[in-house]
Amino acid sequence: MIIVISPEELVQNETEIINQLFREGLDLLHIRKPFIGQNEMKDFIQKIDSKFYSQLVLHSHYDLAENFNISRFHFREIDRKNGLYQSFTDKKKSTSVHDIETFNQLNKEWEYAFISPVFPSISKKGYGENSTILNDIKKRDNSNVKLIALGGINENNIHHVFDNNVDGVALLGAIWESDEPLNVFRKCRQNIVY
């Protein structure tokens, strides 16, 4: 599974790129726009082809889900700890963790969890340089929740991540920091074996 996370800030032609990514086989898109209001979010979603709405995951503005028939929500680690997710019993839920011990404690209420940073971040300079996550994943003993690796993953190292018993990867910087996001995505897909 390959997931793409939207950049926090709006990018020129972003929704056109997203539609193209879906046509190229993108599995899920996480919409992570912490700084935009409800109307901007609505406009953003409306520019995405409606046939891909079932593949969208909201990080905020959960109340818009019904308008667009979106059934997937993501919750940050702090929101999970505060129980924010508990009222959304009819949604598919994902979350984020930063160590394998926390991942191993997640119950099957969670469809999958991002674990990061696997490699030094592409978009957050200096973040994740001493990470041991990729090695720590070997201690995984939770098979109820899919493990999605995140952080510094690109077309050159994606095969190495899949060699480490992950269920998928999430891409952010590799796509949005590139001048050719579609080509990067294609190369990532080519460089993995499902």
PyMOL commands that set and color helices and strands:
alter all, ss='L'
color gray80, all
select helices_A, chain A and resi 14-23+38-46+50-55+62-68+77-81+84-87+100-105+133-139+158-162+173-176+181-190
alter helices_A, ss='H'
color red, helices_A
select strands_A, chain A and resi 2-5+28-31+56-58+72-75+92-97+110-115+146-150+168-171
alter strands_A, ss='S'
color yellow, strands_A
deselect
rebuild
show_as cartoon
